[in-house]
């Protein structure tokens, strides 16, 4: 029986987001998760999108939302920087040779969209740049002598609270006291500081092996070991190393290599296992199970090659970050996605074997 009551509106008013056009939904909820090159292609969609993507606020949101490994910077045989993209349609930079910098440079380190390079003239200054926006900053001269092949690691973690990049550059350099010291550049303080901590060890730090994980910088050393430096406490620790190339997976330090076409990944689980009581079952490294079969013919691993950043890697692994690996067989390179268990042939590249290969995130981060 109709009592004359009005129908209840269960759907809310038309200002609700469920009534937004598809282009507005994409603009508000999806654009910031795209890589920089894809975003520049979106300029042609409409004037509104172009204006949005060009704002510093959007660049800030994108740098906090997009963290996927997009490709790798490396040094060519001609000495010029170059870029190897995992997907040339989606990822890229306008000037892979970095000619926008004031002098020729060597690539040293990369972190979340920022690239650290070192000049080849004068006192060989460090430059921090974003290859997408071509923004760069020249760092002041360090107080210490970092040597001809410095063991530097760039540390940058995007923060919602900081609209400009707050980064650090950490270098482990040989001490006159038969060990290693640590010099740190802070963009916040705009200066270098030499830590009071001295690592007394005969182990030689391998320059291109450094990686930052959760506030600690790790370097592989000759003799199958790892030097760890905590940035908060400024204390070092010597760790036993697992076989393979150092990287980060699920927010933890890991090492990876390929043996008999099986990918072996060990995760750092307990840095204090060597101080445990006798007969303790605590292990410093835990092997990821099950092993993943890699359908690529790669060179056999060798315990004599502890670092994947020298030459072309340990057991074929050059880089591991998240679910992405870079594998090599001579000058031929492959990418491998662990989740999809899929490989991609990246082709044969003219790479300087003495130079490093660093992972890169296609970010709009502002300097």
Residue frames as qw, qx, qy, qz and C-alpha x, y, z in Angstrom:
[[0.000, 0.889, 0.457, 0.000, 0.00, 0.00, 0.00],
 [0.424, 0.409, -0.009, 0.808, 1.36, 3.37, -1.07],
 [0.358, -0.740, -0.441, 0.360, 1.41, 5.71, 1.93],
 [0.227, 0.951, 0.090, 0.191, 2.86, 8.62, -0.03],
 [0.586, -0.689, 0.237, 0.354, 6.37, 8.33, 1.44],
 [0.401, 0.826, -0.370, -0.144, 9.27, 9.58, -0.61],
 [0.950, 0.134, -0.189, 0.211, 11.91, 7.07, -1.68],
 [0.553, -0.755, 0.219, 0.277, 15.06, 7.16, 0.40],
 [0.544, 0.767, -0.336, 0.051, 18.22, 8.18, -1.50],
 [0.899, -0.371, 0.155, 0.176, 20.72, 5.45, -0.64],
 [0.779, 0.349, 0.111, 0.509, 23.36, 6.76, -3.05],
 [0.402, -0.518, -0.063, 0.752, 24.16, 10.15, -1.61],
 [0.309, 0.858, 0.084, -0.401, 24.28, 13.37, -3.56],
 [0.806, 0.549, 0.094, 0.199, 25.87, 13.74, -6.92],
 [0.064, 0.894, -0.412, 0.164, 28.90, 15.52, -5.49],
 [0.813, -0.391, 0.431, 0.008, 30.04, 12.15, -4.12],
 [0.098, -0.583, 0.702, 0.397, 33.18, 10.63, -5.72],
 [0.530, 0.171, 0.826, 0.084, 31.16, 7.72, -7.14],
 [0.479, 0.792, 0.362, -0.111, 29.78, 10.22, -9.66],
 [0.159, -0.735, 0.397, 0.527, 33.23, 11.46, -10.76],
 [0.737, 0.605, -0.224, -0.202, 34.20, 11.10, -14.40],
 [0.965, -0.014, 0.002, 0.263, 36.74, 8.42, -15.19],
 [0.526, 0.578, -0.170, 0.601, 39.39, 11.01, -16.09],
 [0.284, -0.748, 0.250, -0.546, 38.90, 12.67, -12.71],
 [0.915, -0.379, 0.114, -0.082, 39.16, 9.33, -10.87],
 [0.862, 0.241, -0.064, 0.442, 42.40, 8.56, -12.70],
 [0.221, 0.723, -0.183, 0.628, 43.73, 12.07, -12.01],
 [0.478, -0.694, 0.246, -0.479, 42.97, 11.92, -8.30],
 [0.841, -0.370, 0.349, -0.184, 43.85, 8.29, -7.55],
 [0.942, 0.155, 0.220, 0.199, 46.14, 6.81, -10.20],
 [0.485, 0.829, -0.149, 0.233, 48.43, 9.38, -11.83],
 [0.244, -0.829, 0.470, -0.179, 50.83, 9.66, -8.92],
 [0.813, -0.255, 0.523, 0.023, 51.64, 5.93, -9.17],
 [0.801, 0.574, 0.097, 0.137, 52.96, 6.27, -12.74],
 [0.682, -0.219, 0.147, 0.682, 56.66, 6.66, -13.69],
 [0.065, -0.646, 0.052, 0.759, 57.95, 10.01, -14.87],
 [0.054, -0.135, 0.680, 0.719, 58.15, 9.17, -18.59],
 [0.019, -0.487, -0.853, -0.187, 54.57, 7.92, -18.65],
 [0.078, -0.746, -0.431, 0.502, 53.44, 11.09, -16.87],
 [0.060, -0.472, 0.300, 0.827, 55.06, 13.31, -19.50],
 [0.007, -0.161, -0.822, -0.546, 53.10, 11.41, -22.15],
 [0.066, -0.645, -0.742, 0.171, 49.95, 12.29, -20.19],
 [0.079, -0.403, -0.019, 0.912, 50.58, 15.97, -20.93],
 [0.142, 0.007, -0.595, -0.791, 48.66, 15.48, -24.16],
 [0.062, -0.451, -0.888, 0.067, 45.48, 14.23, -22.48],
 [0.063, -0.879, -0.400, -0.251, 44.21, 17.67, -21.47],
 [0.165, 0.683, -0.238, 0.671, 45.39, 21.02, -20.16],
 [0.660, -0.639, 0.112, -0.378, 44.14, 20.15, -16.66],
 [0.966, -0.170, 0.005, 0.193, 46.35, 17.05, -16.45],
 [0.626, 0.468, -0.139, 0.609, 49.37, 18.91, -17.81],
 [0.152, -0.744, 0.198, -0.619, 48.97, 21.65, -15.22],
 [0.827, -0.515, 0.086, -0.207, 48.55, 19.12, -12.40],
 [0.943, 0.026, -0.038, 0.329, 51.60, 17.03, -13.34],
 [0.465, 0.584, -0.138, 0.651, 53.73, 20.19, -13.60],
 [0.387, -0.816, 0.085, -0.420, 53.09, 21.31, -10.02],
 [0.146, 0.489, -0.755, 0.411, 55.65, 20.76, -7.22],
 [0.626, -0.203, 0.499, -0.564, 52.89, 19.26, -5.04],
 [0.939, 0.231, -0.046, -0.251, 52.23, 16.52, -7.60],
 [0.559, 0.540, -0.590, 0.219, 55.97, 15.82, -7.97],
 [0.222, -0.433, 0.690, -0.536, 56.12, 15.42, -4.19],
 [0.816, -0.016, 0.341, -0.467, 53.20, 12.96, -4.18],
 [0.862, 0.414, -0.268, -0.114, 54.62, 10.98, -7.10],
 [0.335, 0.556, -0.689, 0.324, 58.04, 10.61, -5.45],
 [0.382, -0.278, 0.695, -0.542, 56.31, 9.21, -2.36],
 [0.825, 0.173, 0.279, -0.460, 54.05, 6.86, -4.34],
 [0.860, 0.472, -0.187, -0.047, 56.22, 5.42, -7.11],
 [0.433, -0.701, 0.566, 0.026, 59.18, 3.26, -6.00],
 [0.947, 0.196, 0.252, 0.027, 59.54, 0.61, -8.72],
 [0.450, -0.419, 0.536, 0.578, 62.93, -0.14, -10.22],
 [0.568, 0.729, 0.126, -0.361, 62.67, 1.32, -13.72],
 [0.772, 0.582, -0.164, 0.195, 66.08, 0.57, -15.20],
 [0.782, -0.424, 0.061, 0.452, 69.81, 0.90, -14.68],
 [0.207, 0.946, -0.247, -0.045, 72.43, 3.58, -15.18],
 [0.881, -0.168, 0.237, 0.374, 75.83, 2.40, -16.30],
 [0.064, -0.778, 0.380, 0.497, 79.03, 3.65, -17.91],
 [0.860, 0.505, 0.038, -0.057, 79.62, 2.79, -21.57],
 [0.835, -0.030, 0.146, 0.530, 82.97, 1.78, -23.03],
 [0.349, 0.650, 0.120, 0.664, 83.22, 5.31, -24.41],
 [0.308, -0.059, -0.472, 0.824, 83.07, 6.61, -20.84],
 [0.310, -0.256, -0.117, -0.908, 79.63, 8.18, -21.19],
 [0.367, 0.096, 0.745, -0.548, 76.77, 7.45, -18.79],
 [0.382, -0.047, -0.667, -0.638, 73.89, 5.53, -20.34],
 [0.549, -0.062, 0.487, -0.677, 70.52, 4.13, -19.32],
 [0.205, -0.026, -0.946, -0.248, 69.13, 0.61, -19.68],
 [0.540, -0.113, 0.142, -0.822, 65.32, 0.71, -19.38],
 [0.319, 0.056, 0.929, -0.178, 63.25, -2.23, -18.20],
 [0.365, 0.637, 0.677, 0.053, 60.42, -0.92, -20.42],
 [0.298, -0.008, 0.222, 0.928, 61.39, 1.84, -22.89],
 [0.145, -0.592, -0.538, -0.582, 57.73, 2.81, -23.40],
 [0.515, -0.769, -0.374, -0.063, 57.10, 3.43, -19.69],
 [0.604, -0.695, 0.040, 0.388, 60.52, 4.33, -18.25],
 [0.660, 0.431, 0.117, 0.604, 63.14, 6.74, -19.48],
 [0.305, -0.721, -0.080, 0.617, 65.09, 9.98, -19.05],
 [0.463, 0.873, 0.082, -0.130, 65.52, 12.82, -21.58],
 [0.346, 0.801, -0.474, 0.117, 69.35, 12.84, -21.48],
 [0.962, -0.254, -0.080, 0.061, 70.86, 9.49, -20.42],
 [0.710, 0.313, -0.213, 0.594, 74.40, 10.79, -21.00],
 [0.451, -0.755, -0.299, 0.371, 73.81, 13.48, -18.31],
 [0.491, 0.327, 0.138, 0.796, 75.26, 16.25, -20.50],
 [0.203, -0.863, -0.233, -0.401, 73.23, 18.79, -18.54],
 [0.693, -0.636, -0.051, 0.336, 75.83, 18.51, -15.76],
 [0.082, 0.960, -0.203, -0.173, 78.68, 21.08, -15.96],
 [0.035, 0.639, -0.755, -0.143, 81.41, 18.46, -16.61],
 [0.712, 0.116, -0.664, -0.199, 81.86, 14.82, -17.66],
 [0.546, -0.468, 0.482, -0.500, 81.00, 12.49, -14.78],
 [0.340, 0.087, -0.936, -0.006, 81.21, 8.93, -13.52],
 [0.686, -0.438, -0.258, -0.521, 78.13, 7.32, -11.98],
 [0.087, 0.363, -0.782, 0.499, 78.59, 6.37, -8.32],
 [0.043, 0.230, 0.887, -0.399, 75.25, 5.61, -6.64],
 [0.330, -0.290, -0.425, -0.792, 71.48, 5.95, -6.94],
 [0.054, -0.253, -0.844, 0.470, 68.54, 6.00, -4.54],
 [0.149, 0.658, 0.676, -0.294, 64.79, 6.53, -5.09],
 [0.378, 0.857, 0.331, 0.112, 65.09, 8.75, -8.15],
 [0.079, -0.949, 0.282, 0.120, 68.27, 10.65, -7.26],
 [0.897, 0.302, -0.089, 0.310, 71.63, 9.91, -8.87],
 [0.430, -0.814, 0.258, 0.293, 75.09, 10.56, -7.43],
 [0.785, 0.535, -0.006, 0.313, 77.84, 11.29, -9.96],
 [0.552, -0.652, 0.137, 0.501, 81.44, 12.38, -9.62],
 [0.398, 0.893, -0.147, -0.149, 83.20, 14.88, -11.86],
 [0.919, 0.135, 0.046, 0.368, 86.44, 14.03, -13.62],
 [0.408, 0.607, -0.122, 0.671, 88.18, 17.39, -13.28],
 [0.208, -0.696, 0.274, -0.631, 89.55, 19.48, -10.41],
 [0.239, -0.321, 0.791, -0.463, 88.91, 17.90, -7.03],
 [0.297, -0.131, -0.901, -0.289, 86.35, 15.54, -8.65],
 [0.355, -0.075, 0.364, -0.858, 83.26, 17.03, -7.06],
 [0.135, 0.311, 0.938, -0.069, 80.16, 15.01, -6.29],
 [0.336, -0.041, -0.231, -0.912, 76.89, 15.94, -8.02],
 [0.272, 0.312, 0.858, -0.303, 73.41, 14.92, -6.92],
 [0.266, 0.166, -0.362, -0.878, 70.87, 15.11, -9.74],
 [0.633, 0.341, 0.612, -0.330, 67.46, 14.02, -10.95],
 [0.270, -0.088, 0.704, 0.651, 67.96, 12.83, -14.56],
 [0.189, 0.637, 0.734, 0.142, 64.25, 13.39, -15.33],
 [0.014, -0.954, -0.270, 0.126, 64.01, 17.06, -14.37],
 [0.629, 0.486, -0.106, 0.598, 67.74, 17.80, -15.01],
 [0.354, -0.886, 0.127, -0.272, 67.95, 19.47, -11.60],
 [0.825, 0.081, -0.373, 0.418, 71.35, 19.11, -9.96],
 [0.369, -0.912, 0.147, -0.104, 73.43, 20.28, -7.02],
 [0.624, 0.468, -0.491, 0.388, 77.18, 20.33, -6.59],
 [0.746, -0.622, -0.214, 0.110, 78.37, 19.22, -3.16],
 [0.107, -0.916, 0.379, -0.070, 81.20, 21.01, -1.33],
 [0.543, 0.472, -0.678, 0.151, 84.63, 19.41, -1.25],
 [0.858, -0.429, -0.281, 0.002, 84.93, 16.62, 1.35],
 [0.329, -0.855, 0.391, -0.085, 87.44, 17.02, 4.18],
 [0.696, -0.321, 0.628, 0.131, 88.90, 13.54, 3.64],
 [0.231, 0.450, -0.697, -0.508, 90.56, 11.94, 0.63],
 [0.832, 0.108, 0.334, -0.430, 88.03, 9.44, -0.72],
 [0.528, -0.192, 0.752, 0.344, 90.44, 7.96, -3.27],
 [0.140, 0.242, -0.587, -0.759, 90.10, 7.43, -7.02],
 [0.455, -0.228, -0.752, -0.418, 87.24, 4.92, -6.69],
 [0.230, -0.261, 0.518, -0.782, 85.25, 6.07, -3.64],
 [0.204, -0.287, -0.935, 0.033, 82.96, 3.69, -1.74],
 [0.229, 0.024, 0.194, -0.954, 80.04, 6.14, -1.64],
 [0.043, -0.434, -0.897, -0.078, 76.39, 5.31, -1.04],
 [0.212, -0.254, -0.104, -0.938, 73.53, 7.76, -1.62],
 [0.092, -0.362, -0.864, 0.337, 70.79, 7.62, 1.01],
 [0.273, -0.037, -0.080, -0.958, 67.40, 9.16, 0.21],
 [0.012, -0.393, -0.913, 0.107, 64.05, 8.13, 1.66],
 [0.144, -0.437, -0.336, -0.822, 61.09, 10.22, 0.39],
 [0.114, -0.328, -0.718, 0.603, 59.01, 11.75, 3.18],
 [0.001, 0.745, 0.605, 0.282, 55.50, 13.21, 3.08],
 [0.336, -0.849, -0.228, 0.338, 56.70, 15.93, 5.46],
 [0.342, -0.539, 0.328, 0.697, 59.60, 17.17, 3.30],
 [0.606, 0.740, 0.210, -0.201, 58.82, 18.87, 0.01],
 [0.377, 0.779, -0.500, -0.033, 62.51, 19.02, -0.92],
 [0.909, 0.075, -0.395, 0.112, 64.77, 16.00, -0.99],
 [0.420, -0.771, 0.438, -0.193, 66.63, 15.43, 2.28],
 [0.943, 0.231, -0.228, 0.078, 69.50, 13.09, 1.43],
 [0.502, -0.731, 0.440, 0.139, 72.87, 11.91, 2.69],
 [0.751, 0.528, -0.393, 0.054, 76.00, 10.70, 0.95],
 [0.738, -0.584, 0.338, -0.018, 78.10, 8.24, 2.95],
 [0.638, 0.609, -0.464, 0.083, 81.68, 7.31, 2.10],
 [0.862, -0.450, 0.172, 0.156, 83.88, 4.65, 3.70],
 [0.475, 0.800, -0.326, 0.167, 87.48, 5.75, 3.12],
 [0.821, 0.017, -0.404, 0.402, 90.85, 4.22, 4.18],
 [0.425, -0.903, 0.033, -0.051, 92.10, 5.53, 7.51],
 [0.301, 0.712, -0.565, 0.287, 95.71, 6.29, 8.41],
 [0.462, -0.439, 0.653, -0.410, 95.12, 3.99, 11.40],
 [0.097, 0.145, -0.966, -0.191, 94.87, 0.80, 9.30],
 [0.230, 0.435, 0.827, -0.272, 91.14, 0.64, 8.96],
 [0.080, 0.510, 0.547, 0.659, 88.24, 2.65, 7.57],
 [0.031, 0.329, 0.400, -0.855, 86.60, 5.90, 8.56],
 [0.182, 0.620, 0.737, 0.201, 83.23, 7.27, 7.48],
 [0.033, -0.199, -0.008, 0.979, 82.44, 10.73, 6.09],
 [0.158, 0.605, 0.780, -0.022, 78.83, 11.83, 5.72],
 [0.009, -0.089, -0.180, -0.979, 77.34, 14.69, 3.72],
 [0.095, 0.564, 0.753, -0.326, 73.94, 15.96, 4.91],
 [0.136, 0.505, 0.445, 0.727, 71.80, 18.05, 2.56],
 [0.366, -0.834, -0.408, -0.063, 69.99, 19.42, 5.61],
 [0.522, -0.729, 0.033, 0.442, 73.23, 20.73, 7.17],
 [0.552, 0.827, -0.075, 0.075, 74.92, 21.32, 3.78],
 [0.055, -0.787, 0.604, -0.114, 78.23, 20.07, 5.10],
 [0.776, 0.162, -0.604, 0.075, 80.47, 17.02, 5.47],
 [0.539, -0.658, 0.405, -0.336, 81.14, 15.44, 8.87],
 [0.518, 0.311, -0.792, 0.092, 83.71, 12.74, 9.61],
 [0.815, -0.478, -0.210, -0.251, 82.33, 10.26, 12.11],
 [0.296, -0.708, 0.596, -0.236, 84.34, 9.52, 15.23],
 [0.921, -0.067, 0.366, -0.117, 83.85, 5.83, 14.56],
 [0.218, 0.640, -0.693, -0.250, 86.83, 3.97, 13.07],
 [0.978, 0.052, 0.040, -0.198, 86.53, 0.46, 11.69],
 [0.181, -0.650, 0.732, 0.095, 89.75, -1.37, 12.55],
 [0.882, 0.175, 0.427, -0.096, 89.84, -4.16, 10.03],
 [0.291, -0.382, 0.665, 0.572, 92.14, -5.54, 7.37],
 [0.472, 0.493, 0.722, 0.111, 89.16, -6.23, 5.14],
 [0.105, -0.137, 0.313, 0.934, 89.15, -4.01, 2.06],
 [0.430, 0.550, 0.463, -0.545, 85.81, -2.35, 1.33],
 [0.384, 0.238, 0.698, 0.555, 84.63, -2.94, -2.24],
 [0.039, 0.200, 0.006, -0.979, 83.57, 0.47, -3.64],
 [0.412, -0.012, -0.444, -0.795, 80.67, -0.54, -5.89],
 [0.376, -0.214, -0.902, 0.007, 79.04, -2.94, -3.46],
 [0.028, 0.084, 0.529, -0.844, 77.40, -0.43, -1.10],
 [0.306, -0.477, -0.653, -0.502, 73.68, -0.41, -0.35],
 [0.188, -0.195, 0.436, -0.858, 71.41, 1.34, 2.14],
 [0.497, -0.359, -0.745, -0.263, 68.72, -0.62, 4.03],
 [0.560, -0.716, -0.400, -0.115, 66.65, 0.81, 6.90],
 [0.305, -0.934, 0.152, -0.109, 69.17, 3.33, 8.23],
 [0.672, -0.485, 0.486, 0.277, 72.25, 1.15, 7.78],
 [0.527, 0.720, -0.384, -0.239, 74.79, 1.20, 4.95],
 [0.875, -0.200, 0.429, 0.101, 76.40, -2.10, 3.99],
 [0.386, 0.728, -0.514, -0.237, 79.54, -2.73, 1.93],
 [0.996, 0.010, -0.021, 0.091, 80.93, -6.07, 0.88],
 [0.210, -0.829, 0.507, 0.105, 84.60, -6.57, 1.68],
 [0.587, 0.448, -0.674, -0.033, 87.38, -8.68, 0.27],
 [0.101, 0.210, -0.890, 0.392, 87.56, -11.91, 2.22],
 [0.409, -0.374, -0.789, -0.264, 83.87, -12.74, 2.24],
 [0.236, -0.435, -0.609, 0.620, 82.55, -10.24, 4.77],
 [0.005, 0.783, 0.416, 0.463, 80.35, -7.15, 5.18],
 [0.245, -0.081, -0.354, 0.899, 81.05, -3.80, 6.84],
 [0.155, -0.738, -0.611, -0.241, 77.84, -2.28, 8.25],
 [0.203, 0.036, -0.252, 0.946, 77.54, 1.36, 9.37],
 [0.106, -0.707, -0.692, 0.105, 74.47, 2.51, 11.32],
 [0.197, 0.536, 0.146, 0.808, 73.65, 6.12, 10.37],
 [0.466, -0.779, -0.213, -0.361, 71.72, 6.85, 13.57],
 [0.757, -0.631, 0.048, 0.163, 74.24, 5.60, 16.13],
 [0.360, 0.825, -0.433, 0.041, 77.27, 6.04, 13.82],
 [0.582, -0.450, 0.676, -0.041, 78.55, 2.64, 14.87],
 [0.536, 0.426, -0.639, -0.351, 80.03, -0.02, 12.60],
 [0.800, -0.188, 0.526, -0.219, 79.70, -3.79, 12.69],
 [0.184, 0.425, -0.812, -0.354, 81.54, -6.55, 10.83],
 [0.827, 0.091, 0.321, -0.453, 79.25, -9.28, 9.55],
 [0.438, -0.092, 0.840, 0.306, 79.72, -12.60, 7.87],
 [0.416, 0.377, -0.293, -0.774, 78.60, -12.44, 4.28],
 [0.776, 0.251, 0.564, -0.133, 76.33, -14.80, 2.38],
 [0.426, -0.005, 0.641, 0.639, 77.33, -15.78, -1.14],
 [0.284, 0.687, 0.620, 0.252, 76.02, -13.42, -3.77],
 [0.164, 0.398, 0.124, 0.894, 75.29, -9.84, -4.73],
 [0.062, -0.354, -0.602, 0.713, 73.90, -7.55, -2.01],
 [0.162, -0.375, -0.464, -0.786, 70.46, -6.03, -2.47],
 [0.282, 0.021, 0.540, -0.793, 67.19, -5.29, -0.69],
 [0.398, -0.240, -0.753, -0.466, 64.01, -7.33, -0.67],
 [0.538, -0.632, -0.537, -0.151, 60.95, -6.83, 1.57],
 [0.262, -0.903, 0.121, -0.317, 62.81, -4.11, 3.46],
 [0.789, -0.517, 0.303, 0.139, 65.68, -6.42, 4.43],
 [0.063, 0.695, -0.656, -0.287, 69.27, -6.86, 3.29],
 [0.939, 0.127, 0.305, -0.097, 69.63, -9.86, 1.03],
 [0.098, -0.551, 0.699, 0.445, 72.17, -11.54, -1.21],
 [0.837, 0.377, 0.260, -0.298, 71.43, -13.41, -4.42],
 [0.010, -0.496, 0.754, 0.429, 73.13, -15.63, -6.95],
 [0.868, 0.251, -0.105, -0.416, 72.18, -18.22, -9.54],
 [0.224, -0.423, 0.877, 0.037, 73.43, -21.80, -9.23],
 [0.167, 0.115, 0.958, 0.201, 72.48, -24.57, -11.65],
 [0.179, -0.349, -0.509, -0.766, 69.73, -22.26, -13.01],
 [0.440, -0.668, -0.597, 0.065, 68.22, -21.89, -9.54],
 [0.013, 0.712, -0.126, 0.690, 67.97, -18.45, -7.97],
 [0.623, -0.350, -0.570, 0.406, 69.29, -18.55, -4.40],
 [0.086, -0.721, 0.026, -0.687, 68.29, -15.62, -2.16],
 [0.551, -0.283, -0.614, 0.489, 69.49, -15.30, 1.45],
 [0.207, -0.835, -0.172, -0.481, 67.90, -12.75, 3.79],
 [0.242, 0.301, -0.591, 0.709, 69.75, -11.14, 6.72],
 [0.590, -0.553, -0.509, -0.295, 67.74, -12.27, 9.76],
 [0.680, -0.718, -0.095, 0.114, 70.01, -11.89, 12.81],
 [0.393, 0.783, -0.321, 0.359, 73.06, -9.64, 12.94],
 [0.331, -0.662, 0.551, -0.385, 73.95, -10.87, 16.44],
 [0.975, -0.023, -0.153, -0.157, 74.03, -14.62, 15.76],
 [0.661, 0.383, -0.496, 0.413, 77.81, -14.69, 16.31],
 [0.082, -0.439, 0.537, -0.716, 77.27, -13.52, 19.92],
 [0.820, -0.284, -0.139, -0.477, 74.67, -16.18, 20.77],
 [0.602, -0.483, 0.612, -0.170, 75.39, -18.91, 23.29],
 [0.018, 0.319, -0.909, -0.266, 76.95, -22.16, 22.11],
 [0.132, 0.240, 0.959, 0.072, 74.66, -24.67, 20.37],
 [0.343, 0.546, 0.285, -0.709, 72.24, -21.87, 19.50],
 [0.526, 0.369, 0.702, 0.307, 70.35, -22.49, 16.26],
 [0.186, 0.886, 0.139, -0.402, 70.13, -18.79, 15.41],
 [0.664, 0.226, 0.404, 0.587, 71.39, -18.06, 11.90],
 [0.102, -0.482, 0.072, 0.867, 72.59, -14.76, 10.50],
 [0.330, 0.260, -0.486, -0.766, 71.18, -15.57, 7.04],
 [0.602, 0.221, 0.706, -0.300, 68.01, -17.45, 6.14],
 [0.088, -0.063, 0.748, 0.655, 67.58, -18.90, 2.67],
 [0.557, 0.231, 0.059, -0.796, 64.36, -17.99, 0.88],
 [0.216, 0.056, 0.967, 0.126, 62.26, -21.03, 0.03],
 [0.892, 0.059, 0.375, 0.246, 61.36, -22.45, -2.36],
 [0.327, -0.366, 0.452, 0.745, 64.17, -21.80, -4.82],
 [0.554, 0.693, 0.142, -0.439, 63.13, -20.22, -8.10],
 [0.709, 0.105, 0.532, 0.451, 64.16, -21.82, -11.38],
 [0.146, 0.771, -0.152, -0.600, 65.59, -19.25, -13.80],
 [0.812, 0.376, 0.425, 0.134, 65.26, -20.34, -17.40],
 [0.319, 0.916, -0.242, -0.001, 68.39, -18.46, -18.53],
 [0.901, 0.075, -0.152, 0.398, 71.81, -19.89, -19.22],
 [0.150, -0.949, 0.210, -0.182, 74.19, -18.08, -16.84],
 [0.456, 0.502, -0.662, 0.318, 77.81, -18.58, -15.77],
 [0.741, -0.369, -0.538, 0.159, 78.40, -20.81, -12.76],
 [0.343, -0.914, 0.081, -0.203, 78.91, -19.05, -9.43],
 [0.698, 0.262, -0.441, 0.501, 82.33, -18.81, -7.82],
 [0.575, -0.730, -0.296, 0.221, 83.11, -18.19, -4.16],
 [0.566, -0.126, 0.043, 0.814, 86.07, -16.09, -5.24],
 [0.026, 0.359, 0.272, 0.892, 83.80, -13.36, -6.58],
 [0.141, -0.420, -0.734, 0.514, 82.01, -11.93, -3.57],
 [0.125, 0.547, 0.212, -0.800, 80.65, -8.77, -5.13],
 [0.488, 0.566, 0.638, 0.187, 78.12, -8.37, -7.89],
 [0.142, 0.958, 0.080, -0.236, 79.05, -4.71, -8.38],
 [0.182, -0.619, 0.618, 0.449, 82.47, -5.59, -9.74],
 [0.017, -0.093, 0.882, 0.461, 82.32, -6.87, -13.28],
 [0.491, -0.141, -0.485, -0.710, 79.05, -8.59, -14.06],
 [0.701, -0.371, 0.132, -0.594, 78.02, -10.09, -10.79],
 [0.241, -0.307, 0.897, -0.208, 78.14, -13.19, -8.71],
 [0.340, 0.237, 0.910, -0.024, 76.57, -16.19, -10.38],
 [0.143, 0.436, 0.642, 0.615, 75.13, -13.89, -13.04],
 [0.193, -0.848, -0.490, 0.061, 73.28, -11.57, -10.60],
 [0.359, 0.375, -0.034, 0.854, 74.23, -7.91, -11.07],
 [0.215, -0.224, 0.227, -0.923, 71.40, -6.29, -9.08],
 [0.301, -0.455, -0.836, -0.052, 68.51, -7.27, -6.81],
 [0.105, -0.015, 0.283, -0.953, 65.92, -4.78, -5.59],
 [0.660, 0.115, 0.238, -0.703, 62.45, -5.84, -4.47],
 [0.840, 0.192, 0.497, -0.107, 61.21, -8.39, -6.98],
 [0.616, 0.776, -0.127, -0.048, 63.47, -7.21, -9.81],
 [0.717, -0.405, 0.400, 0.402, 66.82, -8.76, -10.73],
 [0.468, 0.788, -0.330, -0.224, 69.36, -7.85, -13.37],
 [0.867, -0.174, 0.434, 0.171, 71.21, -10.89, -14.68],
 [0.308, 0.801, -0.410, -0.310, 74.13, -11.09, -17.05],
 [0.894, -0.002, 0.373, 0.246, 76.01, -13.53, -19.20],
 [0.540, 0.120, 0.285, 0.783, 79.00, -11.69, -20.60],
 [0.019, 0.071, -0.080, -0.994, 77.71, -8.53, -22.33],
 [0.369, -0.357, -0.660, -0.549, 74.18, -9.93, -22.58],
 [0.124, -0.058, 0.575, -0.807, 71.68, -8.76, -19.96],
 [0.366, -0.422, -0.761, -0.329, 68.32, -9.99, -18.75],
 [0.343, -0.312, 0.362, -0.808, 65.76, -8.70, -16.29],
 [0.403, -0.201, -0.892, -0.033, 63.84, -11.11, -14.10],
 [0.458, -0.413, 0.111, -0.780, 60.66, -10.48, -12.09],
 [0.026, 0.132, -0.939, 0.316, 60.41, -12.81, -9.12],
 [0.508, 0.216, 0.512, -0.657, 56.64, -12.45, -8.62],
 [0.733, 0.472, -0.087, -0.482, 55.79, -13.14, -12.25],
 [0.712, -0.229, 0.620, 0.239, 58.72, -15.53, -12.66],
 [0.659, 0.701, 0.249, 0.110, 59.29, -13.98, -16.05],
 [0.529, -0.393, 0.278, 0.699, 62.52, -12.94, -17.75],
 [0.457, 0.870, 0.148, -0.108, 63.15, -10.36, -20.45],
 [0.743, 0.096, 0.194, 0.633, 66.09, -10.12, -22.82],
 [0.061, -0.915, -0.072, 0.393, 67.52, -6.59, -22.57],
 [0.658, 0.738, -0.091, 0.118, 70.06, -7.22, -25.32],
 [0.800, -0.042, -0.072, 0.595, 73.80, -6.93, -25.59],
 [0.084, -0.994, -0.070, -0.022, 75.24, -3.72, -24.16],
 [0.613, 0.484, -0.262, 0.567, 78.59, -1.99, -24.52],
 [0.545, -0.825, -0.050, -0.141, 79.34, -1.63, -20.80],
 [0.226, 0.662, -0.596, 0.394, 82.60, -0.70, -19.08],
 [0.795, -0.237, -0.557, 0.041, 83.25, -3.74, -16.88],
 [0.430, 0.030, -0.493, 0.756, 85.21, -1.65, -14.34],
 [0.238, -0.241, 0.084, -0.937, 82.28, 0.72, -13.76],
 [0.221, 0.173, 0.833, -0.476, 79.24, 0.04, -11.62],
 [0.251, -0.355, -0.663, -0.610, 75.65, -0.57, -12.63],
 [0.081, 0.111, 0.602, -0.787, 73.09, 1.12, -10.38],
 [0.031, 0.564, 0.819, 0.104, 69.32, 0.65, -10.15],
 [0.014, -0.012, -0.029, -0.999, 67.15, 3.68, -10.87],
 [0.128, 0.594, 0.749, -0.263, 63.58, 4.77, -10.00],
 [0.182, 0.408, 0.433, 0.783, 61.83, 6.99, -12.60],
 [0.254, -0.683, -0.563, 0.390, 60.78, 9.73, -10.14],
 [0.164, 0.805, 0.207, 0.531, 59.87, 13.43, -10.29],
 [0.597, -0.614, -0.290, 0.427, 61.53, 14.15, -6.92],
 [0.167, 0.940, -0.008, 0.297, 62.47, 17.84, -6.54],
 [0.698, -0.026, -0.286, 0.656, 65.98, 18.86, -5.49]]
